[in-house]
Amino acid sequence: MILRDILSENVVDYGHCLAKKLEPMKHISILFISIFSTEYVHAEQSYSVINVADDSVLNIRTDIHRVDNFTNGGVVGTIPTDADAVEGTGLSVMLNGARWREVRFAGVTGWVNSYFLARNRSTIDTIVNLSCFGVEPFWNFEIDGGTAELNTAEDEKIQFTEISKNPSQSRQNLWGYKWLGDGNSTELVGLVSEANICSDGMSDLGYAYEIFLMGTSYGKGPIQGCCSIPLE
C-alpha cells in the first residue's frame, strides 16, 4: 500500500512509505515514582494530531499489538485533524517499522500511529493513577487515588499510604517517594520516571513509565518495573 492509496480513502493511518520518515521519539526526562504512590500515578499522556491533511481524519485501530500488519487492525473510530486532547495510556508497540500508541478519544480506545501525534507538555503533577508490574520476581502494583496495593507472586497483598514525596533538585519529572504499609511498619522508598520506552523484557509492548522500588520482601536491592495509565 502506498500513500496515495491511504489518502484516497480520506483517512490517514500508516503506509510502508512512511517508515523512513518516522523520527525517533526524543527521550523524555525520566520520572521515577515509587510504585506505591497513589496521588500521582496516572500521568496525563495528552497528544495533538499532526501530519494529517485538513480534509482527512486519523483512524483509531484495534488489536495493533496482536496483528502483523496495521491493515488487519479494524477501524473503531476516527480523530479530527484539529484534535488536541487525545488521551494516551502510555502503552506502545512497534509494527511495520512504526511505533503505535494506545489512546482514547471520544470514548473510543484503540491504537494510532505515533507519526500523527505530538505530545502535549505535562508533568508528574498531572498523574493520578498507574498500573505497574515487574517480572523475575513477578509483582504488580495498582495506584488508585490516595491508596496503593502491592501484589506479589506469593499472593501477598500489602496496602500502602504515602508519607512523603519530593521532586528532584536537578532534573524535571523525577520524584522520590516514601510509603508506609497499612497496619505494619513496612516502609517503601521509590523513584518513578517517565521514560521513552520501558520494556518488560517479555513482549513487544513499550511502557511510558519506569519504576524502582526498595523495601519489598524481595531483598535489600531495588526491584524495577514498568507502568501504564489505566483507562476507565
N, C-alpha and C positions, 0 to 999 in steps of 0.2 A: 504494500500500500504506500502511495506517495502523498505528498502534502495536498496536492490539488484534489485528490480523492477524498481526503478528510474534510477539506473545506467545502467541497461540493454538497456535503450533507448539512451545511450551515451549522456545524458544530465543530468543536475543537477537542481533540484528545491528544494522541501522540502517535507519530509515524516513525518508522525507522530512519526517515530522512532527517529527523531532528536529533538523533542520537549524538551526532558530533557537535551539536550546538549547545548541548547541556553543559552548564558550568557547574563545577563542584560547589556545594554549599560551603560558605565560609564558616570556619569553626567558631561557634559561639562560646563566649566565656563560660567555663564550666561552673555550674552552680550546684554545690553539694548540699544535700539535706538529709538529715538523719531520717532513716526510714520510718521513724515513728512519729514524725511531726504531723500534725493534723491541720493546722491552720493554713498551711501553705501548699499543700501538695497537688493541687490541680492547677498547674501553671496555665496561664491563658495563652494557648497557641492560636493566635489570630493572624489571618492572612488576607491579602487583597489579590484580586485577579489581575494578571498582566499577560502580555503577549497574545491577546485574543482580539480578533477584529470586532469593530463596533457592531456589526450586523450578525455576530455569531454568539454562541454561548459555550460554556465549558461543561463537558459531561462529567457526571459523577458515576463511577462504575463500581460494580460489586465483585467480590471474590478475586481481586487482583493478586492477592497473596497466595492464591490456590491455582492459578492458571499459568500456561506457558506463553500466552500471547494476550496483549491487552484487549484485542477484539473479542476474546472469549469471556470477558467480564461484562455482563449485561449492564446497560444504562438504566440507572434507578432514579436519576434526577439531573437537573442542569443548574448552572450558576450563571447569572448575568455578568456581562463584561465589567460593569461598574461596581461589583460587589466588593466590599472592603471589611466584612466581618465574617469571614469563613472560619469556623472553629475547627482546630485540629486536635487530634488525640495524642500526638507525639509518636505514633506508630508510622513506620515507613518500610518500603521494600523495593528492591531493585528488580525491574522487569524490562527485558529487551533493551538494556542499556540506559534506562531512565529510572529515576527514583520517584516512586509514587507515595503519596501521603494519605493517611486515613483522615477524613474530615467529616464535619456535619454542617449542613446548610439547609435552612428552612425545614427542619425536622427530618431531613434525609441524611443517613450516614453511608459513606462509601469511600472510594479512592479516586484521587485526582493526581495527574502528572505534575510534579513539583516545578516543571518548566513554566507552568502557567500560574504559579503562586509566588507572592512576595511576602515575607514575614513582616508583620507589624511589630513595632517595638513593644516589648513587655519586660517586666522584671519579676523577680521571685515574689514580690509582694502580691501579685495577682493570683498566685497559686492557692487553690482551695483544697483539692483532693488529688491523691495519687494512688495508683495501684502498682506496687513494686514486688519484685521477686528475684531470687537468686538460685543458682544451681551449684551442686557439689560444695557444700551441702545444699539441699533444696529447702527453700523457705519462701514465704510471701508476706507482704506487709500491706495492709489497707489503711490509708489515711482518710478519715471522714470527719470534717469539721474539727472539733477540739479533741477528738479521741483517735486512737490508732490501735491496731491489733497485729501482733506478730504470730504467725503460724509456722511451725517447724515440721520437718518430716516425721518427727516423733509424736505428732499430734499435740504438741504443746501449744497452748494459746495464752498469750500474755497481753493484757491491756496496758497502755501507757498514757501518761499525761505529760505534756510539755512543761518543763520548769525554766528553761531559758532558751533564747535564740540570739545570735549575733551575726551581723554581716561581716565579711572580710574587710580588713582595713586597706588592702592593697589591690583588690580586684572586684569587679562588678559581678553580681549574680553568683556569689559564693557565700554560703551560710553554714554556720556551725550551730548544733543543737544539743540540748541535754533533755532526756526524758526519764521519768521515774515510773517504775511498774506499779500499777494499782494493787494495793494490798501486800506489797513486798518492797524490798529495798533495791531491786534491780535497777541499775542506772545505765542508760544508754547514751553514748556520745556519737553523733553522726555528722556527716557532711553530705550535701546534695549539690549536684552541679547540673546545669543544662548543657548537654553535650551535643555535638553534631550528630553522632550516631553511637549509641550504646548497644553492643551486641550481646545476646545471651549465649552465644557460642554453640547453639543447638539448632537454630533456624535461620532463615534468611531475613527475618524481621529486624528492623532497627528501632531503637527507642530514644526518645529525646532527653531523657533524664538518667543520670547515673548516681548511685548511692553507695556510700561507705558507712558501715556501722560497727561500732565497738561496744563490747559489754554483753554480748549474747552468750548463750550456753555453748557456743561452738569453739570457745577457747579465747585466748588473750588477743589474738590478732583480729584485724578488721575483716568483715565479710563485705563483698561487693555485689551489687545487683543493678538492674535496670527498671525504669518506671515509665508508665504511660498515664494519660489522663482518662479516667473512666467517664464515659458519656451516659447520661441518664436517659 
